[in-house]
Amino acid sequence: MAKTPPASAPDAPELPSGPGKNRPTPSRAEREAARKRPLVPDTKEARARAKADLAAKRERARQGLAAGEERYLPVRDRGPQRKFARDFADAGLHLGEAVMPAMVAVILLSLIPMAAISYWAFIGLWVFILFVVGDMVITSIRVKRAAAAKFGKDRMEKGLGWYAAMRTIQMRFMRLPKTQVKLGQYPS
């Protein structure tokens, strides 16, 4: 005869003893039921919260881009040489900043029903654009020379002069990243 363990009192609760999980293994149906949830929360609160989070992230990225924070900049604007070129271009006054206002003025002058005014306005605009291109070329050469002196001629990034020249034709208040230097404050 096998010995049977003594029966415990029916009113005494079972106390866990020793290592182990101390609960029965859940059945497959119970585990599947516990895992079931919608793939995309469909509650209005969840959608509003996700929308608010996305808006906050976008606002932070916009502020970071405007402030010139490296991690928020697009790839073409990253690096110390690009920052140097931006600061160099932003430190000077350039003719390119006035291209858009000049074009608006030419459009307004072309509305006057006298052919001579329209003709000379367009001629003046083309002469102005030639001066702007000259200013861009001069800025490009100056940025390349200054960057070669600071970073070394063999370590210069390609396209640095073009990058600075293209920045000069944007109006100062519309540039992104925003200007970090004052007029005349050239980087050293």
Backbone bond lengths (Angstrom), bond angles and torsions (degrees), N, CA, C in turn:
res aa  C-N    CA-C-N  psi(-1)  N-CA   C-N-CA  omega(-1)  CA-C   N-CA-C  phi
1 M - - - 1.425 - - 1.500 110.71 -
2 A 1.315 112.05 137.04 1.449 118.03 177.88 1.502 109.89 -85.92
3 K 1.279 112.27 146.51 1.454 116.67 178.78 1.510 108.60 -80.95
4 T 1.266 116.31 136.33 1.451 121.64 175.96 1.507 107.71 -103.43
5 P 1.333 114.84 142.62 1.453 116.79 179.41 1.513 110.49 -67.21
6 P 1.301 115.41 151.91 1.457 117.46 179.76 1.516 110.64 -64.71
7 A 1.274 117.09 139.58 1.461 122.94 179.46 1.515 108.91 -70.02
8 S 1.326 114.65 136.19 1.458 118.14 178.27 1.504 108.58 -84.16
9 A 1.243 114.52 160.70 1.455 119.32 -179.69 1.511 108.96 -65.85
10 P 1.337 119.31 135.74 1.452 121.76 -177.04 1.521 113.49 -65.14
11 D 1.303 120.39 -25.73 1.463 121.30 -178.18 1.531 112.11 -91.15
12 A 1.321 119.07 -4.96 1.465 121.29 179.86 1.534 109.20 -86.47
13 P 1.340 118.55 127.04 1.465 120.25 179.71 1.524 110.54 -71.87
14 E 1.317 115.70 149.62 1.451 119.63 178.83 1.526 108.41 -76.31
15 L 1.279 116.64 126.86 1.460 122.04 178.96 1.513 108.43 -102.14
16 P 1.308 117.29 137.07 1.450 118.50 179.08 1.525 110.19 -66.32
17 S 1.285 113.94 138.77 1.460 117.46 178.96 1.517 108.78 -133.31
18 G 1.297 116.67 132.80 1.452 121.88 176.61 1.517 112.17 78.13
19 P 1.337 115.45 -178.06 1.468 119.87 -179.13 1.526 111.61 -73.77
20 G 1.310 115.72 159.56 1.462 121.19 179.45 1.500 110.51 134.54
21 K 1.309 115.87 177.18 1.467 119.22 -176.64 1.504 113.24 -84.79
22 N 1.336 117.21 -18.65 1.465 121.78 174.85 1.518 113.24 58.89
23 R 1.323 116.41 33.86 1.463 121.42 173.90 1.518 107.19 -157.25
24 P 1.298 117.31 158.48 1.468 118.76 -178.62 1.530 111.17 -73.31
25 T 1.311 116.39 151.50 1.456 121.92 177.49 1.520 109.00 -68.19
26 P 1.370 116.99 130.33 1.467 117.68 179.97 1.529 110.45 -69.39
27 S 1.293 114.54 149.12 1.465 119.07 178.80 1.524 109.27 -76.12
28 R 1.302 116.31 165.79 1.461 121.07 -179.44 1.524 111.24 -60.00
29 A 1.307 117.01 -41.70 1.461 121.16 179.86 1.527 110.75 -62.47
30 E 1.324 116.46 -39.13 1.463 119.81 179.29 1.532 110.89 -66.91
31 R 1.337 116.89 -40.69 1.467 120.09 179.14 1.532 111.42 -65.67
32 E 1.330 116.51 -42.01 1.476 119.34 178.83 1.516 110.99 -65.05
33 A 1.309 117.13 -39.75 1.465 120.54 179.27 1.529 110.93 -64.90
34 A 1.331 116.95 -36.35 1.463 120.01 179.99 1.523 111.52 -69.74
35 R 1.351 117.13 -30.40 1.462 120.73 -178.74 1.517 113.20 -82.28
36 K 1.278 118.77 -17.31 1.466 120.56 -174.72 1.514 111.12 -71.06
37 R 1.322 113.68 124.87 1.463 121.85 174.22 1.521 106.06 -159.12
38 P 1.296 118.52 158.09 1.469 118.86 -179.35 1.528 110.35 -67.13
39 L 1.331 116.12 145.97 1.459 120.34 178.80 1.516 111.24 -63.70
40 V 1.300 116.34 -41.17 1.460 121.71 178.10 1.517 107.10 -119.96
41 P 1.319 117.24 120.34 1.470 117.87 179.60 1.524 109.92 -57.63
42 D 1.284 115.96 131.56 1.463 120.42 -173.98 1.521 112.11 -106.19
43 T 1.288 115.82 14.43 1.451 117.02 -178.76 1.524 109.77 -84.31
44 K 1.274 115.40 151.38 1.471 120.45 179.02 1.525 110.69 -63.38
45 E 1.322 116.48 -37.28 1.458 119.85 -179.10 1.527 110.63 -65.18
46 A 1.339 116.48 -42.06 1.468 119.77 -179.21 1.521 110.48 -65.36
47 R 1.322 116.62 -41.66 1.472 120.12 178.07 1.516 110.80 -64.66
48 A 1.315 117.36 -42.58 1.470 120.55 179.36 1.525 110.43 -64.91
49 R 1.331 116.50 -40.41 1.464 120.29 179.44 1.534 110.52 -65.63
50 A 1.333 117.20 -42.99 1.471 120.65 179.14 1.530 110.45 -64.59
51 K 1.315 116.43 -39.86 1.466 120.46 179.07 1.529 110.91 -65.53
52 A 1.311 116.83 -41.15 1.467 121.01 178.91 1.531 110.43 -66.74
53 D 1.341 117.18 -40.18 1.468 120.17 177.82 1.514 111.28 -62.94
54 L 1.332 116.61 -43.99 1.462 120.94 179.05 1.527 111.10 -63.49
55 A 1.327 116.34 -41.56 1.466 119.88 178.44 1.529 110.95 -63.84
56 A 1.322 117.02 -39.01 1.466 120.37 178.94 1.527 110.88 -66.34
57 K 1.338 116.95 -41.22 1.465 120.30 178.29 1.526 110.93 -64.59
58 R 1.317 117.13 -42.38 1.476 120.53 178.99 1.516 111.34 -64.23
59 E 1.315 116.49 -41.38 1.469 120.10 179.30 1.524 110.51 -64.13
60 R 1.330 116.50 -41.15 1.470 120.28 178.32 1.529 110.71 -64.46
61 A 1.333 116.46 -40.13 1.467 120.47 178.63 1.530 110.26 -66.57
62 R 1.323 117.28 -39.18 1.473 120.40 178.68 1.515 110.79 -64.22
63 Q 1.334 116.26 -44.25 1.465 120.14 178.71 1.523 111.12 -65.47
64 G 1.329 116.42 -39.28 1.460 120.30 178.76 1.514 111.80 -65.10
65 L 1.338 117.06 -40.08 1.460 121.11 177.33 1.520 110.45 -64.22
66 A 1.326 116.26 -45.20 1.464 119.50 -179.51 1.526 111.30 -63.29
67 A 1.336 116.79 -36.30 1.457 120.47 -178.73 1.529 112.36 -80.26
68 G 1.320 117.05 -10.63 1.459 120.27 178.95 1.515 113.99 82.73
69 E 1.341 117.84 22.73 1.457 120.66 177.72 1.520 109.00 -68.31
70 E 1.305 115.52 130.35 1.469 122.48 -171.12 1.533 112.78 -56.03
71 R 1.324 118.06 -40.43 1.468 119.37 -174.88 1.523 113.46 -72.54
72 Y 1.316 118.26 -18.68 1.457 121.24 179.89 1.529 112.50 -97.82
73 L 1.324 117.86 -5.93 1.459 121.09 -178.54 1.516 110.86 -78.20
74 P 1.333 117.39 147.06 1.457 118.97 171.20 1.525 109.45 -66.97
75 V 1.320 117.12 162.95 1.463 121.71 -174.41 1.523 111.35 -57.87
76 R 1.318 118.32 -38.32 1.468 119.99 -176.69 1.525 113.13 -66.39
77 D 1.333 118.64 -18.97 1.464 122.26 -177.94 1.520 113.68 -101.77
78 R 1.325 118.68 0.45 1.463 121.15 -174.27 1.515 112.11 -86.42
79 G 1.322 114.27 151.67 1.452 120.88 172.97 1.518 112.81 109.78
80 P 1.334 115.67 156.97 1.468 119.87 -177.40 1.529 112.62 -68.75
81 Q 1.333 118.23 -31.24 1.460 119.73 -179.52 1.530 110.49 -71.75
82 R 1.316 117.35 -38.42 1.474 119.82 177.22 1.521 110.27 -66.16
83 K 1.323 116.81 -39.41 1.474 119.84 177.16 1.527 109.85 -62.79
84 F 1.333 116.87 -41.83 1.458 121.27 177.71 1.527 110.21 -60.07
85 A 1.342 117.48 -45.42 1.466 121.18 -179.85 1.522 110.93 -64.72
86 R 1.339 116.82 -39.99 1.475 120.11 177.72 1.517 110.46 -61.54
87 D 1.325 115.94 -48.65 1.466 120.06 -178.48 1.526 111.33 -64.02
88 F 1.330 116.73 -37.21 1.462 120.35 178.83 1.527 110.25 -65.24
89 A 1.318 116.91 -45.03 1.467 120.33 180.00 1.528 111.26 -67.63
90 D 1.331 116.84 -36.62 1.463 120.76 -177.78 1.524 112.73 -74.61
91 A 1.319 117.87 -18.84 1.467 120.75 -176.86 1.526 112.49 -77.11
92 G 1.318 118.05 -18.25 1.460 119.93 -176.89 1.519 113.02 -112.40
93 L 1.326 115.26 159.75 1.468 120.91 171.34 1.528 107.59 -87.31
94 H 1.308 116.93 136.10 1.457 120.84 -176.94 1.522 110.09 -130.71
95 L 1.321 115.31 148.51 1.467 120.76 179.55 1.521 111.56 -64.29
96 G 1.310 117.08 -29.88 1.460 121.39 -176.86 1.515 113.72 -60.18
97 E 1.317 117.08 -25.06 1.461 120.35 179.39 1.528 111.80 -65.45
98 A 1.334 116.84 -21.34 1.468 120.76 -176.94 1.529 112.76 -99.11
99 V 1.333 118.30 7.33 1.470 119.97 -178.48 1.526 111.36 -63.46
100 M 1.312 117.09 -48.18 1.474 119.55 -178.17 1.532 111.88 -62.76
101 P 1.333 119.80 -47.90 1.464 118.09 176.77 1.533 112.43 -61.09
102 A 1.337 117.23 -35.33 1.470 119.61 178.51 1.526 110.74 -65.45
103 M 1.311 117.03 -39.29 1.472 119.85 178.50 1.525 111.54 -66.34
104 V 1.322 116.55 -38.70 1.466 119.52 177.02 1.526 109.78 -63.72
105 A 1.337 116.46 -41.27 1.468 120.05 178.39 1.526 110.95 -62.46
106 V 1.330 117.34 -40.96 1.473 120.40 178.82 1.527 110.47 -65.22
107 I 1.307 116.95 -40.00 1.473 119.51 177.96 1.517 110.09 -62.40
108 L 1.323 117.12 -43.98 1.467 119.93 178.95 1.526 111.48 -64.81
109 L 1.342 116.94 -39.67 1.466 119.85 178.29 1.530 111.86 -67.81
110 S 1.337 116.55 -30.41 1.470 118.56 179.55 1.528 112.23 -72.86
111 L 1.316 116.97 -13.12 1.463 120.09 177.01 1.529 111.85 -78.09
112 I 1.310 116.92 -17.06 1.465 120.66 177.23 1.533 107.28 -71.26
113 P 1.313 117.60 131.69 1.478 119.35 -173.01 1.527 115.23 -76.04
114 M 1.310 119.01 27.77 1.468 120.95 176.02 1.532 107.82 -110.57
115 A 1.304 117.32 123.00 1.459 122.74 -175.84 1.526 112.02 -63.09
116 A 1.313 117.80 -35.17 1.465 120.62 -177.63 1.536 110.91 -64.36
117 I 1.321 117.37 -39.57 1.471 120.39 179.79 1.526 110.34 -64.58
118 S 1.330 117.65 -45.43 1.464 121.38 178.25 1.522 110.83 -61.48
119 Y 1.340 116.50 -43.44 1.458 121.25 -178.45 1.522 110.64 -60.65
120 W 1.325 116.91 -51.23 1.463 119.98 -177.46 1.534 111.97 -70.38
121 A 1.319 117.03 -28.48 1.472 119.62 176.07 1.529 110.00 -65.45
122 F 1.341 117.02 -44.09 1.464 119.98 178.64 1.532 111.60 -67.94
123 I 1.315 117.72 -38.58 1.467 120.47 176.41 1.529 109.78 -61.99
124 G 1.327 115.69 -44.74 1.467 120.35 178.68 1.530 111.57 -61.97
125 L 1.336 116.52 -38.90 1.463 119.97 178.71 1.532 110.79 -64.09
126 W 1.330 117.76 -43.21 1.465 120.58 -179.87 1.531 111.61 -66.42
127 V 1.330 116.95 -37.21 1.468 119.66 176.35 1.531 109.38 -65.24
128 F 1.326 115.96 -42.19 1.469 120.25 178.26 1.529 110.53 -61.73
129 I 1.330 117.68 -42.07 1.468 121.15 179.06 1.528 110.72 -63.09
130 L 1.335 117.57 -36.57 1.469 119.83 176.06 1.529 110.88 -62.48
131 F 1.323 116.71 -41.82 1.466 120.03 176.67 1.538 111.00 -63.89
132 V 1.323 116.86 -38.75 1.468 121.01 178.68 1.529 110.33 -62.94
133 V 1.334 117.07 -43.85 1.467 120.79 178.44 1.529 109.88 -62.43
134 G 1.312 117.24 -41.08 1.461 120.66 176.20 1.520 111.73 -61.20
135 D 1.329 116.74 -43.22 1.462 121.04 177.59 1.529 110.57 -62.68
136 M 1.335 117.37 -38.88 1.467 120.91 178.24 1.530 111.12 -63.80
137 V 1.321 116.25 -42.20 1.471 120.41 179.83 1.530 109.93 -64.21
138 I 1.318 116.68 -44.54 1.469 120.61 179.78 1.533 110.54 -63.48
139 T 1.328 116.66 -42.86 1.472 120.36 178.11 1.524 110.75 -62.19
140 S 1.311 116.79 -42.56 1.464 120.98 179.54 1.525 111.34 -60.32
141 I 1.318 116.32 -45.51 1.469 120.61 179.82 1.529 110.35 -63.80
142 R 1.340 116.83 -43.97 1.464 120.28 -179.50 1.530 111.68 -64.17
143 V 1.331 117.61 -40.14 1.468 120.70 179.35 1.521 110.18 -65.88
144 K 1.331 117.22 -43.12 1.466 120.03 179.40 1.522 111.43 -61.52
145 R 1.325 116.84 -43.18 1.474 120.14 179.29 1.519 111.31 -63.97
146 A 1.333 116.42 -45.93 1.467 120.00 -178.60 1.527 110.96 -65.75
147 A 1.326 117.47 -39.46 1.467 120.87 179.30 1.525 110.78 -68.72
148 A 1.340 117.18 -37.66 1.472 120.00 177.64 1.519 110.38 -64.77
149 A 1.330 116.90 -37.02 1.464 119.91 178.64 1.524 111.25 -69.52
150 K 1.319 117.34 -35.10 1.466 120.36 -176.92 1.527 112.41 -83.98
151 F 1.342 117.78 -46.94 1.458 121.56 -172.57 1.529 113.70 -100.39
152 G 1.315 116.95 -13.07 1.461 119.97 -176.36 1.522 110.52 97.92
153 K 1.326 116.07 136.74 1.465 120.67 -175.28 1.526 112.20 -63.85
154 D 1.330 117.03 -33.57 1.462 119.92 -177.27 1.529 112.92 -80.32
155 R 1.323 118.46 -13.17 1.466 121.38 -178.46 1.528 112.88 -106.43
156 M 1.318 118.19 7.97 1.464 120.92 -177.48 1.530 111.72 -71.67
157 E 1.322 115.68 140.21 1.458 121.13 176.37 1.519 109.57 -74.49
158 K 1.303 115.31 151.54 1.450 120.79 177.21 1.532 109.25 -76.83
159 G 1.317 117.12 140.86 1.459 121.36 175.35 1.510 115.52 82.45
160 L 1.312 118.07 13.25 1.460 121.22 -177.07 1.536 111.66 -67.22
161 G 1.331 117.04 -40.93 1.461 120.76 179.05 1.522 111.71 -65.78
162 W 1.332 116.22 -41.66 1.474 120.78 178.81 1.520 109.88 -64.20
163 Y 1.332 117.41 -40.47 1.460 122.54 179.08 1.530 110.31 -58.66
164 A 1.326 116.45 -47.28 1.469 120.52 -179.72 1.524 110.87 -68.21
165 A 1.331 116.74 -39.78 1.469 119.94 -179.13 1.526 111.11 -64.47
166 M 1.319 117.27 -40.38 1.465 119.76 179.31 1.534 111.25 -68.12
167 R 1.310 115.91 -28.97 1.470 118.91 177.99 1.528 110.70 -70.60
168 T 1.343 117.88 -27.39 1.464 120.13 -178.45 1.516 112.80 -71.60
169 I 1.331 118.93 -19.93 1.471 118.78 -178.91 1.521 112.27 -92.15
170 Q 1.331 116.97 2.83 1.456 120.31 173.47 1.521 108.53 -92.98
171 M 1.324 116.08 141.76 1.453 117.98 176.46 1.525 109.02 -64.89
172 R 1.298 116.26 140.93 1.467 122.11 -170.75 1.526 112.75 -53.91
173 F 1.310 118.95 -41.35 1.453 121.22 -176.38 1.523 112.77 -76.35
174 M 1.342 118.01 -11.76 1.461 121.05 -178.71 1.533 112.87 -100.90
175 R 1.310 118.10 -0.76 1.464 120.52 -176.43 1.526 111.53 -72.66
176 L 1.327 114.52 140.64 1.460 121.25 173.64 1.509 107.60 -129.52
177 P 1.286 120.33 131.94 1.457 128.42 -9.47 1.529 111.13 -58.80
178 K 1.321 115.05 152.46 1.467 120.45 -178.14 1.524 110.30 -58.85
179 T 1.319 114.97 155.85 1.467 119.21 -179.53 1.527 109.53 -64.71
180 Q 1.323 115.78 136.45 1.463 121.99 -177.97 1.530 112.27 -105.46
181 V 1.341 116.55 -8.69 1.465 120.49 -177.52 1.520 109.35 -123.27
182 K 1.334 115.49 159.43 1.456 120.68 176.91 1.522 108.94 -89.48
183 L 1.323 116.32 165.47 1.467 120.46 177.37 1.518 109.56 -59.62
184 G 1.325 116.44 134.65 1.447 121.71 179.27 1.519 114.56 84.08
185 Q 1.319 118.47 -4.65 1.463 122.61 -177.84 1.530 109.28 -96.07
186 Y 1.325 116.04 72.09 1.464 120.62 -177.05 1.523 110.42 -71.32
187 P 1.341 117.73 143.03 1.472 119.64 179.23 1.518 110.87 -70.51
188 S 1.300 116.50 151.71 1.470 119.25 -179.83 1.515 111.36 -103.54
